[in-house]
């Protein structure tokens, strides 16, 4: 049985280099968590990573699902009343933002089939290369980069409560550190006080969460620093595993930062 907890999906991303990038190219219209979940399930079926769509969506494209094929499951937001009780097996992730007495519970729905599970009219998937621009992302996230003022010690970067980040000019992986510092702000870490990255930082969970976001974005964009990122995460976790709540936050932050830096299309 394919694990469908966010913590399991994150573990797949952290231990199988390339899966995030491959999943994005195949399933770019879905959240990063769903992209990886789709990749895990198709691989378990022995199928290549190819575009996915619902039964009716494939029908509209002139293709039919082959007889006997079973759908893969993805998370879908389902609005429920805030006082409603839901079973742990049904609800995997909940939104923190209740509106109008309701909130979203993310539930698994088996509604999607891959191109290789269908037949019919020719379908040529669009080839996509992931793109991300730092200036665009930071403007969208209302975050500023300021001069790095900590030239002593081993600090590579820091994020502050006033939504600023700074990166050491001596940093050889500035892009990775930028993702990390943006993650600290998007994850809400800086609302608890300034976050300083370095060997003396005691906030192990915060560091592991922020670096997991950085790792996902580095692998998605096929950038260097992935091995260093994994080692950093493992060092802060010291053999422990990230809890389910952290995994949900990590995927949410990675999605938000990635989408913020996407080219604007008209």
RODO-2510 file (C-alpha; in nm, 4 decimals, decimal comma):
residues 266
     n   res          X          Y          Z
     1     x     0,0000     0,0000     0,0000
     2     x     0,1358     0,3381    -0,1015
     3     x     0,1753     0,5715     0,1971
     4     x    -0,0381     0,8816     0,1623
     5     x     0,0560     1,0811     0,4724
     6     x     0,2349     1,4062     0,3958
     7     x     0,5268     1,2882     0,6105
     8     x     0,5654     0,9812     0,3875
     9     x     0,5441     1,1918     0,0716
    10     x     0,8093     1,4259     0,2113
    11     x     1,0336     1,1316     0,2970
    12     x     1,0077     1,0148    -0,0655
    13     x     1,1105     1,3615    -0,1826
    14     x     1,4056     1,3731     0,0574
    15     x     1,5386     1,0262    -0,0209
    16     x     1,4798     0,9970    -0,3976
    17     x     1,6706     1,2710    -0,5794
    18     x     1,4989     1,3792    -0,8989
    19     x     1,1442     1,2766    -0,8090
    20     x     1,0370     1,6357    -0,7379
    21     x     1,1682     1,7692    -1,0692
    22     x     1,0229     1,4793    -1,2698
    23     x     0,6873     1,5091    -1,0949
    24     x     0,6692     1,8840    -1,1585
    25     x     0,7341     1,8388    -1,5289
    26     x     0,4554     1,5807    -1,5523
    27     x     0,1983     1,7307    -1,3140
    28     x     0,2785     2,1035    -1,2964
    29     x    -0,0878     2,2109    -1,2523
    30     x    -0,1111     2,0312    -0,9174
    31     x     0,0329     2,1164    -0,5763
    32     x     0,3858     1,9925    -0,5070
    33     x     0,2551     1,7389    -0,2552
    34     x     0,0086     1,5992    -0,5078
    35     x     0,2774     1,5965    -0,7771
    36     x     0,4975     1,3695    -0,5664
    37     x     0,2011     1,1578    -0,4546
    38     x     0,1023     1,1012    -0,8183
    39     x     0,4609     1,0049    -0,9051
    40     x     0,4757     0,7551    -0,6174
    41     x     0,1502     0,5865    -0,7222
    42     x     0,2320     0,5669    -1,0937
    43     x     0,5766     0,4249    -1,0154
    44     x     0,4101     0,1639    -0,7909
    45     x     0,1922     0,0665    -1,0877
    46     x     0,4997     0,0366    -1,3100
    47     x     0,3823     0,3300    -1,5214
    48     x     0,5939     0,6224    -1,6478
    49     x     0,5271     0,9739    -1,5232
    50     x     0,2877     1,1144    -1,7802
    51     x     0,0048     1,3723    -1,7684
    52     x    -0,2957     1,2891    -1,5497
    53     x    -0,6603     1,3913    -1,5760
    54     x    -1,0019     1,2811    -1,4558
    55     x    -1,2173     1,0301    -1,6463
    56     x    -1,4320     1,3071    -1,7947
    57     x    -1,1343     1,5305    -1,8744
    58     x    -0,9730     1,2534    -2,0802
    59     x    -1,3067     1,1983    -2,2549
    60     x    -1,3113     1,5665    -2,3531
    61     x    -0,9633     1,5183    -2,5006
    62     x    -1,0914     1,2312    -2,7158
    63     x    -0,9406     0,9559    -2,5039
    64     x    -1,1007     0,6809    -2,2954
    65     x    -0,9747     0,5062    -1,9830
    66     x    -0,8734     0,1474    -2,0604
    67     x    -1,0921    -0,1235    -1,9153
    68     x    -0,9750    -0,2427    -1,5730
    69     x    -0,7519     0,0575    -1,5012
    70     x    -0,7712     0,1906    -1,1449
    71     x    -0,7497     0,5613    -1,0683
    72     x    -0,4796     0,7191    -0,8561
    73     x    -0,5698     0,9317    -0,5539
    74     x    -0,4849     1,2946    -0,4856
    75     x    -0,5750     1,5309    -0,2044
    76     x    -0,8732     1,7593    -0,2625
    77     x    -0,9968     2,0393    -0,0345
    78     x    -1,3449     1,9655     0,0974
    79     x    -1,5235     2,2413     0,2970
    80     x    -1,6761     2,1234     0,6240
    81     x    -1,8425     2,3042     0,9127
    82     x    -1,5955     2,4059     1,1801
    83     x    -1,7807     2,2092     1,4478
    84     x    -1,8036     1,8928     1,2399
    85     x    -1,6068     1,5912     1,3542
    86     x    -1,4076     1,4016     1,0965
    87     x    -1,2359     1,0669     1,1191
    88     x    -0,8573     1,0569     1,1207
    89     x    -0,8563     0,8110     0,8341
    90     x    -1,0616     1,0424     0,6139
    91     x    -0,8983     1,3763     0,6875
    92     x    -0,5267     1,3963     0,6284
    93     x    -0,4714     1,7723     0,6401
    94     x    -0,6770     2,0626     0,7612
    95     x    -0,6638     2,4286     0,6686
    96     x    -0,5813     2,6667     0,9500
    97     x    -0,8063     2,9368     0,8035
    98     x    -1,1685     2,8953     0,9029
    99     x    -1,4037     3,1237     0,7108
   100     x    -1,7757     3,1618     0,7599
   101     x    -1,7904     2,8726     1,0059
   102     x    -1,6242     2,6306     0,7625
   103     x    -1,2715     2,5127     0,6920
   104     x    -1,1096     2,2884     0,4341
   105     x    -1,0240     1,9274     0,5072
   106     x    -0,7963     1,7700     0,2489
   107     x    -0,9275     1,4255     0,1585
   108     x    -0,8004     1,1635    -0,0835
   109     x    -1,0132     1,1146    -0,3931
   110     x    -0,9410     0,8457    -0,6548
   111     x    -1,0316     1,0483    -0,9643
   112     x    -0,7209     1,0615    -1,1833
   113     x    -0,5776     0,8450    -1,4611
   114     x    -0,2485     0,8873    -1,6445
   115     x    -0,2099     0,9176    -2,0204
   116     x    -0,0767     0,5603    -2,0289
   117     x    -0,4014     0,4349    -1,8737
   118     x    -0,6023     0,5687    -2,1683
   119     x    -0,6336     0,5183    -2,5416
   120     x    -0,7843     0,7205    -2,8256
   121     x    -0,6853     1,0336    -3,0119
   122     x    -0,3205     1,1351    -3,0143
   123     x    -0,2196     1,3530    -2,7208
   124     x     0,1107     1,5373    -2,7137
   125     x     0,1930     1,6641    -2,3626
   126     x     0,3473     2,0092    -2,3408
   127     x     0,7133     2,0066    -2,2450
   128     x     0,7711     2,2339    -1,9473
   129     x     1,0904     2,3542    -1,7839
   130     x     1,0417     2,4820    -1,4281
   131     x     1,1113     2,8557    -1,4017
   132     x     1,1489     3,0781    -1,0955
   133     x     1,2608     3,4373    -1,0509
   134     x     1,3796     3,5617    -0,7109
   135     x     1,2816     3,9277    -0,7621
   136     x     0,9319     3,8309    -0,8759
   137     x     0,8865     3,5954    -0,5812
   138     x     1,0082     3,8402    -0,3206
   139     x     0,7855     4,1178    -0,4540
   140     x     0,4831     3,8860    -0,4480
   141     x     0,5663     3,7687    -0,0945
   142     x     0,6404     4,1244     0,0288
   143     x     0,9917     4,0270     0,1389
   144     x     1,3026     4,2418     0,0922
   145     x     1,6653     4,1395     0,0685
   146     x     1,9027     4,3636     0,2649
   147     x     2,2792     4,3872     0,3047
   148     x     2,4364     4,1056     0,4990
   149     x     2,5910     4,2531     0,8141
   150     x     2,7238     3,9392     0,9871
   151     x     3,0635     3,8887     0,8248
   152     x     3,2116     3,7105     1,1272
   153     x     3,1464     3,3449     1,1996
   154     x     2,9886     3,0754     0,9847
   155     x     2,6502     3,2321     0,9220
   156     x     2,5262     3,1981     0,5663
   157     x     2,2108     3,4034     0,5957
   158     x     1,9318     3,5194     0,8218
   159     x     1,5670     3,6227     0,8191
   160     x     1,4040     3,8834     1,0415
   161     x     1,0605     3,9654     1,1753
   162     x     1,0294     4,2713     0,9483
   163     x     1,0179     4,0408     0,6438
   164     x     1,3758     4,0909     0,5333
   165     x     1,6425     3,8372     0,4472
   166     x     2,0174     3,8695     0,4055
   167     x     2,2644     3,6315     0,2416
   168     x     2,6390     3,6202     0,2967
   169     x     2,8455     3,7317    -0,0048
   170     x     3,0776     3,4420     0,0808
   171     x     2,7949     3,1901     0,0393
   172     x     2,8595     2,9479    -0,2488
   173     x     2,4954     2,8354    -0,2620
   174     x     2,3121     3,1659    -0,2396
   175     x     2,0003     3,0338    -0,4121
   176     x     1,9610     2,7549    -0,1545
   177     x     2,0045     2,9932     0,1353
   178     x     1,7570     3,2359    -0,0220
   179     x     1,4965     2,9583    -0,0377
   180     x     1,5769     2,8697     0,3241
   181     x     1,5370     3,2261     0,4505
   182     x     1,2193     3,2856     0,2503
   183     x     1,0855     2,9645     0,4046
   184     x     1,1546     3,0914     0,7570
   185     x     0,9296     3,3905     0,6863
   186     x     0,6584     3,2031     0,4952
   187     x     0,6483     2,9323     0,7640
   188     x     0,5960     3,2000     1,0280
   189     x     0,9188     3,1312     1,2156
   190     x     1,0244     3,4952     1,2257
   191     x     0,7099     3,6039     1,4069
   192     x     0,8648     3,4406     1,7130
   193     x     1,1763     3,6543     1,6868
   194     x     1,4731     3,6908     1,4555
   195     x     1,6115     3,3685     1,3118
   196     x     1,9887     3,3457     1,2730
   197     x     2,1327     3,0545     1,0795
   198     x     2,4515     2,9089     1,2160
   199     x     2,6044     2,6311     1,4228
   200     x     2,4674     2,7784     1,7484
   201     x     2,1042     2,7896     1,6331
   202     x     1,8966     2,5765     1,8739
   203     x     1,5734     2,5758     1,6728
   204     x     1,6173     2,2309     1,5217
   205     x     1,2610     2,1859     1,4002
   206     x     1,2493     2,5315     1,2430
   207     x     1,5786     2,4692     1,0659
   208     x     1,4694     2,1273     0,9398
   209     x     1,1395     2,2708     0,8115
   210     x     1,3025     2,5657     0,6337
   211     x     1,5755     2,3515     0,4801
   212     x     1,3197     2,0945     0,3620
   213     x     1,1474     2,3737     0,1704
   214     x     1,4847     2,4764     0,0256
   215     x     1,5593     2,1164    -0,0722
   216     x     1,2250     2,0740    -0,2494
   217     x     1,2752     2,3954    -0,4464
   218     x     1,6357     2,3088    -0,5358
   219     x     1,5320     1,9672    -0,6660
   220     x     1,2265     2,1052    -0,8455
   221     x     1,4416     2,3618    -1,0279
   222     x     1,7331     2,1160    -1,0663
   223     x     1,9764     2,3462    -0,8860
   224     x     2,2995     2,2501    -0,7045
   225     x     2,3143     2,2082    -0,3291
   226     x     2,0760     1,9149    -0,2929
   227     x     2,3261     1,6859    -0,1201
   228     x     2,4269     1,9653     0,1180
   229     x     2,0606     2,0322     0,1895
   230     x     1,9879     1,6691     0,2783
   231     x     2,2895     1,6610     0,5097
   232     x     2,1735     1,9829     0,6787
   233     x     1,8258     1,8400     0,7381
   234     x     1,9620     1,5128     0,8745
   235     x     2,1986     1,7021     1,1032
   236     x     1,9194     1,9046     1,2607
   237     x     1,6832     1,6085     1,2933
   238     x     1,9533     1,3907     1,4545
   239     x     1,7808     1,0678     1,3522
   240     x     1,4258     1,1860     1,4201
   241     x     1,1569     1,2246     1,1538
   242     x     0,9641     1,5369     1,0706
   243     x     0,6095     1,5154     1,2127
   244     x     0,3028     1,5141     0,9906
   245     x     0,2138     1,8735     1,0829
   246     x     0,5585     1,9927     0,9754
   247     x     0,5356     1,8016     0,6470
   248     x     0,2063     1,9755     0,5639
   249     x     0,3592     2,3157     0,6414
   250     x     0,6665     2,2393     0,4304
   251     x     0,4669     2,1501     0,1195
   252     x     0,2438     2,4535     0,1666
   253     x     0,5414     2,6883     0,1960
   254     x     0,7221     2,5322    -0,1018
   255     x     0,4080     2,5736    -0,3137
   256     x     0,3665     2,9359    -0,2080
   257     x     0,7287     3,0318    -0,2770
   258     x     0,7370     2,8466    -0,6102
   259     x     0,4149     3,0034    -0,7354
   260     x     0,5254     3,3496    -0,6213
   261     x     0,8307     3,3296    -0,8486
   262     x     0,6550     3,2024    -1,1602
   263     x     0,6609     3,4230    -1,4708
   264     x     0,3423     3,6275    -1,5069
   265     x     0,1421     3,5140    -1,8094
   266     x    -0,1213     3,7249    -1,9811
***
